[in-house]
């Protein structure tokens, strides 16, 4: 079952996950818990925990998105491999390529390309996200690490979880941002008015973004961004929230005649190699389409 539903609680004391399971026939309690964790279920417009005890009159909104594909096929899609060893790949992902399948992009993803390059990954881990440790938005270009085995994937995932991975992005925003360096600190969660978007919300998840102005270009600012946390669409949401939206970002930013996608590039990625513990760092220059934009706007 898919779709959007809204229910008014008529008896107090029932857990949120149980209430949703009872109101949505065919939706298991486990599935309901996953939707709650993903902020697809809200209470009175706010995210909540599965164990929340509902009160009479509470408004419960439920969005059940389409199920993702159940299998992944290898596809002969070129990979720009920056580094490779027995444990991992570092790939420079082009804009326009989704990282893994989703309801809107069931195929032709980085995961399909990785499975074609490393067929053995199909039997070693998540069948839909083989080796995927972290992700970039479809229209964001830049560096991404892919694990070749479960041990490496667990090690890298823990590095991301503990925030010991070093990463920075190059971003062009509208306006001349001042002060020239600072920290944006604002909680992020699902936008209660549009569940397909994220937003700064009072009861969201902690999110911190460091920024530094590299230079001003015309009426824009070229920034180096270092996200301390990894919330969905964090950079785009935070910059829009302070009034300096990402150029070319149709969802949160502003359209530009110079851009067909958002000006957001994962330029640097550093982490410890799972096998040796040695710190390594990789850099990716701006791709030609973004370099061209900087020249055009001066």
Residue pairs with C-beta under 8 A, 6 or more apart in sequence:
1 24
1 25
1 26
1 27
1 64
2 64
2 65
2 66
2 67
3 63
3 64
4 61
4 62
4 63
4 64
4 195
5 23
5 24
5 61
5 62
5 63
5 64
6 59
6 60
6 61
6 62
7 19
7 23
7 59
7 60
7 62
8 57
8 58
8 59
8 60
9 19
9 54
9 55
9 56
9 57
9 58
9 59
9 60
10 56
11 56
12 53
12 54
12 55
12 56
13 53
13 54
14 53
14 54
15 50
15 51
15 52
15 53
15 54
16 36
16 41
16 43
16 48
16 49
16 50
16 51
16 52
16 53
16 54
16 60
17 29
17 32
17 33
17 36
17 50
17 51
18 29
19 54
19 60
20 27
20 32
20 35
20 36
20 41
20 60
20 62
21 27
21 28
21 29
21 32
23 60
23 62
24 32
24 62
24 64
27 64
32 41
32 50
33 50
35 41
35 62
35 63
35 64
36 47
36 48
36 49
36 50
37 50
39 47
39 189
39 190
39 195
40 62
40 63
40 64
40 65
40 190
40 195
41 48
41 60
41 61
41 62
41 63
42 48
42 60
42 61
42 190
42 192
43 52
43 54
43 58
43 59
43 60
44 58
44 59
45 59
45 61
45 192
46 192
46 201
46 202
46 203
47 189
47 190
47 201
47 203
47 204
54 60
61 192
63 195
65 103
66 103
67 103
68 101
68 102
68 103
68 106
68 128
69 101
69 106
69 107
69 128
70 128
71 127
71 128
72 101
72 111
72 112
72 115
72 122
72 127
72 128
72 130
73 107
73 112
73 115
74 112
74 115
74 116
74 119
74 122
75 107
75 108
75 112
75 113
75 115
75 116
76 113
76 116
77 97
77 108
77 110
77 112
77 113
77 116
78 113
79 89
79 91
79 110
79 113
79 114
79 117
80 91
80 92
80 93
80 94
81 89
81 90
81 91
81 92
82 90
82 91
82 92
82 143
82 282
82 284
83 89
83 90
83 280
83 282
84 90
85 273
85 275
86 148
86 275
87 147
87 148
87 149
87 151
87 152
87 273
87 274
87 275
88 131
88 145
88 146
88 147
88 148
88 152
88 156
88 273
88 274
89 114
89 117
89 118
89 131
89 145
89 146
89 148
90 143
90 144
90 145
90 146
90 269
90 282
91 110
91 114
91 143
91 144
91 145
91 146
92 141
92 142
92 143
92 144
92 284
93 99
93 110
93 136
93 140
93 141
93 142
93 143
93 144
93 266
94 141
94 287
95 138
95 139
95 140
95 141
95 261
95 287
95 289
96 138
96 139
96 261
97 108
97 109
97 110
97 113
97 138
98 105
98 108
98 109
98 110
98 138
99 109
99 110
99 111
99 132
99 135
99 136
99 138
99 144
100 109
100 110
100 111
100 128
100 129
100 132
100 135
101 107
101 109
101 111
101 112
101 128
105 138
110 132
110 144
110 146
111 128
111 129
111 130
111 132
114 121
114 130
114 131
114 132
114 146
115 121
115 122
115 130
118 130
118 131
118 148
121 130
121 131
121 148
122 130
124 130
124 149
124 150
125 131
125 147
125 150
125 153
126 132
131 146
131 147
131 148
131 153
132 146
133 145
133 146
133 147
133 153
133 156
133 157
133 160
134 144
134 145
134 160
134 230
135 144
136 142
136 144
136 266
137 233
137 236
137 262
137 264
139 261
139 262
139 264
140 169
140 262
140 264
140 265
140 266
141 264
141 265
141 266
141 284
141 287
141 290
142 169
142 265
142 266
142 267
142 269
142 284
143 167
143 266
143 267
143 268
143 269
143 282
143 283
143 284
144 266
144 269
145 156
145 269
145 271
147 153
147 156
147 274
151 274
152 274
152 275
155 274
156 271
156 274
159 165
159 271
159 272
160 230
163 228
163 229
164 271
164 272
165 269
165 270
165 271
166 268
166 269
166 270
166 271
166 281
167 226
167 227
167 266
167 268
167 269
167 270
168 224
168 225
168 226
168 267
168 268
169 224
169 225
169 226
169 227
169 235
169 264
169 265
169 266
169 267
170 214
170 222
170 223
170 224
170 225
170 263
170 264
170 265
170 267
170 286
170 290
171 222
171 223
171 224
171 225
171 235
171 239
171 246
171 263
171 264
171 265
172 217
172 220
172 221
172 222
172 223
172 246
172 247
172 248
172 263
172 290
172 293
172 294
173 220
173 221
173 223
173 239
173 244
173 245
173 246
173 247
173 253
174 219
174 220
174 244
174 245
174 247
174 253
174 254
175 219
175 220
175 221
175 243
175 244
176 216
176 219
176 220
176 221
177 211
177 213
177 221
177 223
177 244
178 213
180 212
180 213
181 210
181 211
181 212
181 213
182 210
182 211
183 208
183 209
183 210
183 211
184 208
184 209
184 211
184 238
184 239
184 241
184 242
185 207
185 208
185 209
186 200
186 207
186 238
186 241
187 200
187 201
187 202
187 203
187 204
187 205
187 206
187 207
188 198
188 199
188 200
188 201
188 204
188 205
188 207
188 231
188 232
188 233
188 234
188 237
188 238
189 198
189 199
189 201
189 203
189 204
189 205
190 197
190 198
190 199
190 201
191 197
191 198
191 199
191 201
192 199
192 201
197 233
197 251
197 252
198 231
198 232
198 233
198 234
198 237
199 237
200 237
200 238
200 241
204 231
205 229
205 231
206 229
207 227
207 229
207 231
207 234
207 237
207 238
208 227
208 228
208 229
209 225
209 226
209 227
209 228
209 229
209 234
209 235
209 238
209 239
210 225
210 226
210 227
210 228
211 223
211 224
211 225
211 226
211 239
212 223
212 224
213 221
213 222
213 223
214 222
214 223
214 224
215 221
215 222
216 222
217 294
217 297
217 298
218 297
218 298
219 297
220 247
220 297
221 244
222 294
224 267
225 235
227 234
227 235
231 237
233 251
233 252
235 246
235 264
236 245
236 246
236 249
236 251
236 252
236 253
236 262
236 264
237 252
239 245
239 246
239 252
239 253
240 246
240 249
240 252
240 253
245 252
245 253
245 254
246 252
246 253
246 254
246 262
246 263
246 264
247 253
247 254
247 256
247 258
247 259
247 262
247 263
247 293
248 254
248 255
248 256
248 258
248 259
248 260
248 261
248 262
248 263
249 262
249 263
249 264
250 262
253 262
256 263
256 293
258 292
258 293
258 296
258 297
259 289
259 293
260 289
261 289
263 290
263 293
265 284
265 286
265 287
265 290
266 284
267 283
267 284
267 285
267 286
268 281
268 282
268 283
268 284
269 281
269 282
270 279
270 280
270 281
270 282
271 279
271 280
272 278
272 279
272 280
273 279
273 280
286 294
